[in-house]
Amino acid sequence: MTARSIAFRSQAARFTLSVPVQATLYISLCALSLWTIYFTTYPVAHDKVHSLRHHTWLVSCH
């Protein structure tokens, strides 16, 4: 490996592990989880969160 490729890998690792990247990944995972729970069509899960959707601001059910 050349010094340039080692430096590039080191820079890529620092960027990947940076706080903004971690925060973005965490928020995206939370948003995806909430989206999956709120808008599932699986009957058991849909019935459990139906009233929650009606009482959550900016989340429509029908």
mmCIF file of the N, C-alpha and C atoms, coordinates in Angstrom:
data_MODEL
# 
_entry.id   MODEL 
# 
loop_
_atom_site.group_PDB 
_atom_site.id 
_atom_site.type_symbol 
_atom_site.label_atom_id 
_atom_site.label_alt_id 
_atom_site.label_comp_id 
_atom_site.label_asym_id 
_atom_site.label_entity_id 
_atom_site.label_seq_id 
_atom_site.pdbx_PDB_ins_code 
_atom_site.Cartn_x 
_atom_site.Cartn_y 
_atom_site.Cartn_z 
_atom_site.occupancy 
_atom_site.B_iso_or_equiv 
_atom_site.pdbx_formal_charge 
_atom_site.auth_seq_id 
_atom_site.auth_comp_id 
_atom_site.auth_asym_id 
_atom_site.auth_atom_id 
_atom_site.pdbx_PDB_model_num 
ATOM 1   N N  . MET A 1 1  ? 0.838   -1.178 0.000  1.00 0.00 ? 1  MET A N  1 
ATOM 2   C CA . MET A 1 1  ? 0.000   0.000  0.000  1.00 0.00 ? 1  MET A CA 1 
ATOM 3   C C  . MET A 1 1  ? 0.884   1.244  0.000  1.00 0.00 ? 1  MET A C  1 
ATOM 4   N N  . THR A 1 2  ? 0.420   2.207  -0.706 1.00 0.00 ? 2  THR A N  1 
ATOM 5   C CA . THR A 1 2  ? 1.170   3.457  -0.743 1.00 0.00 ? 2  THR A CA 1 
ATOM 6   C C  . THR A 1 2  ? 0.721   4.360  0.399  1.00 0.00 ? 2  THR A C  1 
ATOM 7   N N  . ALA A 1 3  ? 1.518   5.349  0.659  1.00 0.00 ? 3  ALA A N  1 
ATOM 8   C CA . ALA A 1 3  ? 1.176   6.297  1.730  1.00 0.00 ? 3  ALA A CA 1 
ATOM 9   C C  . ALA A 1 3  ? -0.108  7.038  1.398  1.00 0.00 ? 3  ALA A C  1 
ATOM 10  N N  . ARG A 1 4  ? -0.327  7.269  0.112  1.00 0.00 ? 4  ARG A N  1 
ATOM 11  C CA . ARG A 1 4  ? -1.533  7.989  -0.309 1.00 0.00 ? 4  ARG A CA 1 
ATOM 12  C C  . ARG A 1 4  ? -2.795  7.169  -0.033 1.00 0.00 ? 4  ARG A C  1 
ATOM 13  N N  . SER A 1 5  ? -2.769  5.878  -0.325 1.00 0.00 ? 5  SER A N  1 
ATOM 14  C CA . SER A 1 5  ? -3.944  5.039  -0.088 1.00 0.00 ? 5  SER A CA 1 
ATOM 15  C C  . SER A 1 5  ? -4.194  4.853  1.404  1.00 0.00 ? 5  SER A C  1 
ATOM 16  N N  . ILE A 1 6  ? -3.136  4.783  2.188  1.00 0.00 ? 6  ILE A N  1 
ATOM 17  C CA . ILE A 1 6  ? -3.296  4.674  3.642  1.00 0.00 ? 6  ILE A CA 1 
ATOM 18  C C  . ILE A 1 6  ? -3.916  5.951  4.190  1.00 0.00 ? 6  ILE A C  1 
ATOM 19  N N  . ALA A 1 7  ? -3.464  7.099  3.703  1.00 0.00 ? 7  ALA A N  1 
ATOM 20  C CA . ALA A 1 7  ? -4.022  8.379  4.147  1.00 0.00 ? 7  ALA A CA 1 
ATOM 21  C C  . ALA A 1 7  ? -5.493  8.486  3.748  1.00 0.00 ? 7  ALA A C  1 
ATOM 22  N N  . PHE A 1 8  ? -5.820  8.030  2.546  1.00 0.00 ? 8  PHE A N  1 
ATOM 23  C CA . PHE A 1 8  ? -7.211  8.071  2.093  1.00 0.00 ? 8  PHE A CA 1 
ATOM 24  C C  . PHE A 1 8  ? -8.097  7.188  2.961  1.00 0.00 ? 8  PHE A C  1 
ATOM 25  N N  . ARG A 1 9  ? -7.635  5.990  3.268  1.00 0.00 ? 9  ARG A N  1 
ATOM 26  C CA . ARG A 1 9  ? -8.405  5.083  4.125  1.00 0.00 ? 9  ARG A CA 1 
ATOM 27  C C  . ARG A 1 9  ? -8.587  5.665  5.523  1.00 0.00 ? 9  ARG A C  1 
ATOM 28  N N  . SER A 1 10 ? -7.556  6.286  6.027  1.00 0.00 ? 10 SER A N  1 
ATOM 29  C CA . SER A 1 10 ? -7.630  6.903  7.348  1.00 0.00 ? 10 SER A CA 1 
ATOM 30  C C  . SER A 1 10 ? -8.637  8.049  7.349  1.00 0.00 ? 10 SER A C  1 
ATOM 31  N N  . GLN A 1 11 ? -8.616  8.849  6.299  1.00 0.00 ? 11 GLN A N  1 
ATOM 32  C CA . GLN A 1 11 ? -9.559  9.963  6.186  1.00 0.00 ? 11 GLN A CA 1 
ATOM 33  C C  . GLN A 1 11 ? -10.986 9.436  6.039  1.00 0.00 ? 11 GLN A C  1 
ATOM 34  N N  . ALA A 1 12 ? -11.182 8.398  5.265  1.00 0.00 ? 12 ALA A N  1 
ATOM 35  C CA . ALA A 1 12 ? -12.510 7.810  5.095  1.00 0.00 ? 12 ALA A CA 1 
ATOM 36  C C  . ALA A 1 12 ? -13.025 7.238  6.409  1.00 0.00 ? 12 ALA A C  1 
ATOM 37  N N  . ALA A 1 13 ? -12.168 6.605  7.173  1.00 0.00 ? 13 ALA A N  1 
ATOM 38  C CA . ALA A 1 13 ? -12.571 6.045  8.467  1.00 0.00 ? 13 ALA A CA 1 
ATOM 39  C C  . ALA A 1 13 ? -12.954 7.146  9.441  1.00 0.00 ? 13 ALA A C  1 
ATOM 40  N N  . ARG A 1 14 ? -12.197 8.241  9.457  1.00 0.00 ? 14 ARG A N  1 
ATOM 41  C CA . ARG A 1 14 ? -12.527 9.360  10.349 1.00 0.00 ? 14 ARG A CA 1 
ATOM 42  C C  . ARG A 1 14 ? -13.870 9.965  9.971  1.00 0.00 ? 14 ARG A C  1 
ATOM 43  N N  . PHE A 1 15 ? -14.147 10.099 8.667  1.00 0.00 ? 15 PHE A N  1 
ATOM 44  C CA . PHE A 1 15 ? -15.417 10.661 8.223  1.00 0.00 ? 15 PHE A CA 1 
ATOM 45  C C  . PHE A 1 15 ? -16.572 9.744  8.593  1.00 0.00 ? 15 PHE A C  1 
ATOM 46  N N  . THR A 1 16 ? -16.403 8.454  8.371  1.00 0.00 ? 16 THR A N  1 
ATOM 47  C CA . THR A 1 16 ? -17.459 7.488  8.642  1.00 0.00 ? 16 THR A CA 1 
ATOM 48  C C  . THR A 1 16 ? -17.810 7.441  10.117 1.00 0.00 ? 16 THR A C  1 
ATOM 49  N N  . LEU A 1 17 ? -16.828 7.581  10.975 1.00 0.00 ? 17 LEU A N  1 
ATOM 50  C CA . LEU A 1 17 ? -17.057 7.501  12.410 1.00 0.00 ? 17 LEU A CA 1 
ATOM 51  C C  . LEU A 1 17 ? -17.308 8.862  13.044 1.00 0.00 ? 17 LEU A C  1 
ATOM 52  N N  . SER A 1 18 ? -17.449 9.905  12.238 1.00 0.00 ? 18 SER A N  1 
ATOM 53  C CA . SER A 1 18 ? -17.658 11.237 12.796 1.00 0.00 ? 18 SER A CA 1 
ATOM 54  C C  . SER A 1 18 ? -19.052 11.342 13.409 1.00 0.00 ? 18 SER A C  1 
ATOM 55  N N  . VAL A 1 19 ? -19.205 12.275 14.316 1.00 0.00 ? 19 VAL A N  1 
ATOM 56  C CA . VAL A 1 19 ? -20.475 12.449 15.027 1.00 0.00 ? 19 VAL A CA 1 
ATOM 57  C C  . VAL A 1 19 ? -21.621 12.808 14.077 1.00 0.00 ? 19 VAL A C  1 
ATOM 58  N N  . PRO A 1 20 ? -21.447 13.725 13.112 1.00 0.00 ? 20 PRO A N  1 
ATOM 59  C CA . PRO A 1 20 ? -22.563 14.021 12.206 1.00 0.00 ? 20 PRO A CA 1 
ATOM 60  C C  . PRO A 1 20 ? -23.042 12.804 11.410 1.00 0.00 ? 20 PRO A C  1 
ATOM 61  N N  . VAL A 1 21 ? -22.117 11.976 10.974 1.00 0.00 ? 21 VAL A N  1 
ATOM 62  C CA . VAL A 1 21 ? -22.512 10.777 10.226 1.00 0.00 ? 21 VAL A CA 1 
ATOM 63  C C  . VAL A 1 21 ? -23.252 9.809  11.139 1.00 0.00 ? 21 VAL A C  1 
ATOM 64  N N  . GLN A 1 22 ? -22.762 9.616  12.340 1.00 0.00 ? 22 GLN A N  1 
ATOM 65  C CA . GLN A 1 22 ? -23.437 8.732  13.285 1.00 0.00 ? 22 GLN A CA 1 
ATOM 66  C C  . GLN A 1 22 ? -24.820 9.264  13.635 1.00 0.00 ? 22 GLN A C  1 
ATOM 67  N N  . ALA A 1 23 ? -24.944 10.569 13.840 1.00 0.00 ? 23 ALA A N  1 
ATOM 68  C CA . ALA A 1 23 ? -26.240 11.168 14.165 1.00 0.00 ? 23 ALA A CA 1 
ATOM 69  C C  . ALA A 1 23 ? -27.221 11.003 13.011 1.00 0.00 ? 23 ALA A C  1 
ATOM 70  N N  . THR A 1 24 ? -26.741 11.199 11.792 1.00 0.00 ? 24 THR A N  1 
ATOM 71  C CA . THR A 1 24 ? -27.600 11.029 10.622 1.00 0.00 ? 24 THR A CA 1 
ATOM 72  C C  . THR A 1 24 ? -28.084 9.591  10.496 1.00 0.00 ? 24 THR A C  1 
ATOM 73  N N  . LEU A 1 25 ? -27.201 8.646  10.688 1.00 0.00 ? 25 LEU A N  1 
ATOM 74  C CA . LEU A 1 25 ? -27.589 7.235  10.614 1.00 0.00 ? 25 LEU A CA 1 
ATOM 75  C C  . LEU A 1 25 ? -28.586 6.878  11.712 1.00 0.00 ? 25 LEU A C  1 
ATOM 76  N N  . TYR A 1 26 ? -28.376 7.388  12.916 1.00 0.00 ? 26 TYR A N  1 
ATOM 77  C CA . TYR A 1 26 ? -29.275 7.111  14.038 1.00 0.00 ? 26 TYR A CA 1 
ATOM 78  C C  . TYR A 1 26 ? -30.660 7.701  13.783 1.00 0.00 ? 26 TYR A C  1 
ATOM 79  N N  . ILE A 1 27 ? -30.720 8.942  13.323 1.00 0.00 ? 27 ILE A N  1 
ATOM 80  C CA . ILE A 1 27 ? -32.005 9.582  13.040 1.00 0.00 ? 27 ILE A CA 1 
ATOM 81  C C  . ILE A 1 27 ? -32.714 8.862  11.900 1.00 0.00 ? 27 ILE A C  1 
ATOM 82  N N  . SER A 1 28 ? -31.982 8.458  10.891 1.00 0.00 ? 28 SER A N  1 
ATOM 83  C CA . SER A 1 28 ? -32.587 7.727  9.772  1.00 0.00 ? 28 SER A CA 1 
ATOM 84  C C  . SER A 1 28 ? -33.161 6.392  10.228 1.00 0.00 ? 28 SER A C  1 
ATOM 85  N N  . LEU A 1 29 ? -32.449 5.700  11.086 1.00 0.00 ? 29 LEU A N  1 
ATOM 86  C CA . LEU A 1 29 ? -32.938 4.425  11.606 1.00 0.00 ? 29 LEU A CA 1 
ATOM 87  C C  . LEU A 1 29 ? -34.198 4.625  12.441 1.00 0.00 ? 29 LEU A C  1 
ATOM 88  N N  . CYS A 1 30 ? -34.219 5.649  13.269 1.00 0.00 ? 30 CYS A N  1 
ATOM 89  C CA . CYS A 1 30 ? -35.410 5.947  14.079 1.00 0.00 ? 30 CYS A CA 1 
ATOM 90  C C  . CYS A 1 30 ? -36.594 6.309  13.190 1.00 0.00 ? 30 CYS A C  1 
ATOM 91  N N  . ALA A 1 31 ? -36.361 7.135  12.178 1.00 0.00 ? 31 ALA A N  1 
ATOM 92  C CA . ALA A 1 31 ? -37.432 7.533  11.266 1.00 0.00 ? 31 ALA A CA 1 
ATOM 93  C C  . ALA A 1 31 ? -37.978 6.329  10.504 1.00 0.00 ? 31 ALA A C  1 
ATOM 94  N N  . LEU A 1 32 ? -37.098 5.459  10.050 1.00 0.00 ? 32 LEU A N  1 
ATOM 95  C CA . LEU A 1 32 ? -37.538 4.260  9.346  1.00 0.00 ? 32 LEU A CA 1 
ATOM 96  C C  . LEU A 1 32 ? -38.349 3.347  10.261 1.00 0.00 ? 32 LEU A C  1 
ATOM 97  N N  . SER A 1 33 ? -37.934 3.226  11.504 1.00 0.00 ? 33 SER A N  1 
ATOM 98  C CA . SER A 1 33 ? -38.669 2.396  12.465 1.00 0.00 ? 33 SER A CA 1 
ATOM 99  C C  . SER A 1 33 ? -40.061 2.962  12.718 1.00 0.00 ? 33 SER A C  1 
ATOM 100 N N  . LEU A 1 34 ? -40.144 4.275  12.941 1.00 0.00 ? 34 LEU A N  1 
ATOM 101 C CA . LEU A 1 34 ? -41.452 4.898  13.167 1.00 0.00 ? 34 LEU A CA 1 
ATOM 102 C C  . LEU A 1 34 ? -42.339 4.779  11.933 1.00 0.00 ? 34 LEU A C  1 
ATOM 103 N N  . TRP A 1 35 ? -41.781 4.992  10.757 1.00 0.00 ? 35 TRP A N  1 
ATOM 104 C CA . TRP A 1 35 ? -42.550 4.868  9.517  1.00 0.00 ? 35 TRP A CA 1 
ATOM 105 C C  . TRP A 1 35 ? -43.112 3.448  9.390  1.00 0.00 ? 35 TRP A C  1 
ATOM 106 N N  . THR A 1 36 ? -42.284 2.462  9.678  1.00 0.00 ? 36 THR A N  1 
ATOM 107 C CA . THR A 1 36 ? -42.713 1.068  9.581  1.00 0.00 ? 36 THR A CA 1 
ATOM 108 C C  . THR A 1 36 ? -43.835 0.768  10.564 1.00 0.00 ? 36 THR A C  1 
ATOM 109 N N  . ILE A 1 37 ? -43.714 1.270  11.781 1.00 0.00 ? 37 ILE A N  1 
ATOM 110 C CA . ILE A 1 37 ? -44.743 1.018  12.792 1.00 0.00 ? 37 ILE A CA 1 
ATOM 111 C C  . ILE A 1 37 ? -46.031 1.758  12.454 1.00 0.00 ? 37 ILE A C  1 
ATOM 112 N N  . TYR A 1 38 ? -45.922 3.036  12.097 1.00 0.00 ? 38 TYR A N  1 
ATOM 113 C CA . TYR A 1 38 ? -47.118 3.844  11.833 1.00 0.00 ? 38 TYR A CA 1 
ATOM 114 C C  . TYR A 1 38 ? -47.889 3.381  10.607 1.00 0.00 ? 38 TYR A C  1 
ATOM 115 N N  . PHE A 1 39 ? -47.213 2.999  9.553  1.00 0.00 ? 39 PHE A N  1 
ATOM 116 C CA . PHE A 1 39 ? -47.892 2.761  8.286  1.00 0.00 ? 39 PHE A CA 1 
ATOM 117 C C  . PHE A 1 39 ? -47.880 1.305  7.846  1.00 0.00 ? 39 PHE A C  1 
ATOM 118 N N  . THR A 1 40 ? -47.780 0.404  8.792  1.00 0.00 ? 40 THR A N  1 
ATOM 119 C CA . THR A 1 40 ? -47.830 -1.008 8.452  1.00 0.00 ? 40 THR A CA 1 
ATOM 120 C C  . THR A 1 40 ? -49.251 -1.407 8.060  1.00 0.00 ? 40 THR A C  1 
ATOM 121 N N  . THR A 1 41 ? -49.361 -2.384 7.203  1.00 0.00 ? 41 THR A N  1 
ATOM 122 C CA . THR A 1 41 ? -50.675 -2.908 6.837  1.00 0.00 ? 41 THR A CA 1 
ATOM 123 C C  . THR A 1 41 ? -50.928 -4.257 7.494  1.00 0.00 ? 41 THR A C  1 
ATOM 124 N N  . TYR A 1 42 ? -49.967 -4.726 8.280  1.00 0.00 ? 42 TYR A N  1 
ATOM 125 C CA . TYR A 1 42 ? -50.145 -5.972 9.024  1.00 0.00 ? 42 TYR A CA 1 
ATOM 126 C C  . TYR A 1 42 ? -51.259 -5.747 10.047 1.00 0.00 ? 42 TYR A C  1 
ATOM 127 N N  . PRO A 1 43 ? -52.358 -6.514 9.986  1.00 0.00 ? 43 PRO A N  1 
ATOM 128 C CA . PRO A 1 43 ? -53.554 -6.211 10.777 1.00 0.00 ? 43 PRO A CA 1 
ATOM 129 C C  . PRO A 1 43 ? -53.322 -6.060 12.279 1.00 0.00 ? 43 PRO A C  1 
ATOM 130 N N  . VAL A 1 44 ? -52.539 -6.927 12.882 1.00 0.00 ? 44 VAL A N  1 
ATOM 131 C CA . VAL A 1 44 ? -52.343 -6.853 14.333 1.00 0.00 ? 44 VAL A CA 1 
ATOM 132 C C  . VAL A 1 44 ? -51.634 -5.553 14.708 1.00 0.00 ? 44 VAL A C  1 
ATOM 133 N N  . ALA A 1 45 ? -50.571 -5.237 14.005 1.00 0.00 ? 45 ALA A N  1 
ATOM 134 C CA . ALA A 1 45 ? -49.830 -4.005 14.300 1.00 0.00 ? 45 ALA A CA 1 
ATOM 135 C C  . ALA A 1 45 ? -50.641 -2.775 13.930 1.00 0.00 ? 45 ALA A C  1 
ATOM 136 N N  . HIS A 1 46 ? -51.390 -2.836 12.828 1.00 0.00 ? 46 HIS A N  1 
ATOM 137 C CA . HIS A 1 46 ? -52.212 -1.704 12.402 1.00 0.00 ? 46 HIS A CA 1 
ATOM 138 C C  . HIS A 1 46 ? -53.254 -1.368 13.463 1.00 0.00 ? 46 HIS A C  1 
ATOM 139 N N  . ASP A 1 47 ? -53.900 -2.371 14.000 1.00 0.00 ? 47 ASP A N  1 
ATOM 140 C CA . ASP A 1 47 ? -54.929 -2.138 15.010 1.00 0.00 ? 47 ASP A CA 1 
ATOM 141 C C  . ASP A 1 47 ? -54.341 -1.560 16.293 1.00 0.00 ? 47 ASP A C  1 
ATOM 142 N N  . LYS A 1 48 ? -53.135 -1.984 16.649 1.00 0.00 ? 48 LYS A N  1 
ATOM 143 C CA . LYS A 1 48 ? -52.507 -1.491 17.886 1.00 0.00 ? 48 LYS A CA 1 
ATOM 144 C C  . LYS A 1 48 ? -52.173 -0.006 17.800 1.00 0.00 ? 48 LYS A C  1 
ATOM 145 N N  . VAL A 1 49 ? -51.726 0.473  16.646 1.00 0.00 ? 49 VAL A N  1 
ATOM 146 C CA . VAL A 1 49 ? -51.294 1.868  16.527 1.00 0.00 ? 49 VAL A CA 1 
ATOM 147 C C  . VAL A 1 49 ? -52.321 2.760  15.842 1.00 0.00 ? 49 VAL A C  1 
ATOM 148 N N  . HIS A 1 50 ? -53.514 2.244  15.576 1.00 0.00 ? 50 HIS A N  1 
ATOM 149 C CA . HIS A 1 50 ? -54.529 3.015  14.866 1.00 0.00 ? 50 HIS A CA 1 
ATOM 150 C C  . HIS A 1 50 ? -54.919 4.277  15.628 1.00 0.00 ? 50 HIS A C  1 
ATOM 151 N N  . SER A 1 51 ? -55.241 4.142  16.883 1.00 0.00 ? 51 SER A N  1 
ATOM 152 C CA . SER A 1 51 ? -55.648 5.323  17.652 1.00 0.00 ? 51 SER A CA 1 
ATOM 153 C C  . SER A 1 51 ? -54.466 6.268  17.869 1.00 0.00 ? 51 SER A C  1 
ATOM 154 N N  . LEU A 1 52 ? -53.271 5.734  17.977 1.00 0.00 ? 52 LEU A N  1 
ATOM 155 C CA . LEU A 1 52 ? -52.086 6.581  18.112 1.00 0.00 ? 52 LEU A CA 1 
ATOM 156 C C  . LEU A 1 52 ? -51.916 7.463  16.883 1.00 0.00 ? 52 LEU A C  1 
ATOM 157 N N  . ARG A 1 53 ? -52.145 6.903  15.706 1.00 0.00 ? 53 ARG A N  1 
ATOM 158 C CA . ARG A 1 53 ? -52.025 7.698  14.482 1.00 0.00 ? 53 ARG A CA 1 
ATOM 159 C C  . ARG A 1 53 ? -53.056 8.808  14.447 1.00 0.00 ? 53 ARG A C  1 
ATOM 160 N N  . HIS A 1 54 ? -54.262 8.543  14.937 1.00 0.00 ? 54 HIS A N  1 
ATOM 161 C CA . HIS A 1 54 ? -55.295 9.576  14.947 1.00 0.00 ? 54 HIS A CA 1 
ATOM 162 C C  . HIS A 1 54 ? -54.940 10.710 15.895 1.00 0.00 ? 54 HIS A C  1 
ATOM 163 N N  . HIS A 1 55 ? -54.168 10.447 16.914 1.00 0.00 ? 55 HIS A N  1 
ATOM 164 C CA . HIS A 1 55 ? -53.838 11.461 17.911 1.00 0.00 ? 55 HIS A CA 1 
ATOM 165 C C  . HIS A 1 55 ? -52.450 12.064 17.727 1.00 0.00 ? 55 HIS A C  1 
ATOM 166 N N  . THR A 1 56 ? -51.738 11.676 16.687 1.00 0.00 ? 56 THR A N  1 
ATOM 167 C CA . THR A 1 56 ? -50.408 12.225 16.425 1.00 0.00 ? 56 THR A CA 1 
ATOM 168 C C  . THR A 1 56 ? -50.533 13.351 15.411 1.00 0.00 ? 56 THR A C  1 
ATOM 169 N N  . TRP A 1 57 ? -49.955 14.499 15.762 1.00 0.00 ? 57 TRP A N  1 
ATOM 170 C CA . TRP A 1 57 ? -50.032 15.672 14.901 1.00 0.00 ? 57 TRP A CA 1 
ATOM 171 C C  . TRP A 1 57 ? -49.304 15.418 13.584 1.00 0.00 ? 57 TRP A C  1 
ATOM 172 N N  . LEU A 1 58 ? -49.909 15.784 12.481 1.00 0.00 ? 58 LEU A N  1 
ATOM 173 C CA . LEU A 1 58 ? -49.353 15.673 11.125 1.00 0.00 ? 58 LEU A CA 1 
ATOM 174 C C  . LEU A 1 58 ? -49.234 14.246 10.597 1.00 0.00 ? 58 LEU A C  1 
ATOM 175 N N  . VAL A 1 59 ? -49.820 13.282 11.273 1.00 0.00 ? 59 VAL A N  1 
ATOM 176 C CA . VAL A 1 59 ? -49.810 11.914 10.760 1.00 0.00 ? 59 VAL A CA 1 
ATOM 177 C C  . VAL A 1 59 ? -51.249 11.526 10.485 1.00 0.00 ? 59 VAL A C  1 
ATOM 178 N N  . SER A 1 60 ? -51.574 11.384 9.218  1.00 0.00 ? 60 SER A N  1 
ATOM 179 C CA . SER A 1 60 ? -52.944 11.015 8.879  1.00 0.00 ? 60 SER A CA 1 
ATOM 180 C C  . SER A 1 60 ? -53.069 9.500  8.808  1.00 0.00 ? 60 SER A C  1 
ATOM 181 N N  . CYS A 1 61 ? -54.249 9.032  9.034  1.00 0.00 ? 61 CYS A N  1 
ATOM 182 C CA . CYS A 1 61 ? -54.463 7.593  9.041  1.00 0.00 ? 61 CYS A CA 1 
ATOM 183 C C  . CYS A 1 61 ? -55.151 7.140  7.759  1.00 0.00 ? 61 CYS A C  1 
ATOM 184 N N  . HIS A 1 62 ? -56.117 7.891  7.313  1.00 0.00 ? 62 HIS A N  1 
ATOM 185 C CA . HIS A 1 62 ? -56.909 7.456  6.151  1.00 0.00 ? 62 HIS A CA 1 
ATOM 186 C C  . HIS A 1 62 ? -56.689 8.398  4.996  1.00 0.00 ? 62 HIS A C  1 
# 
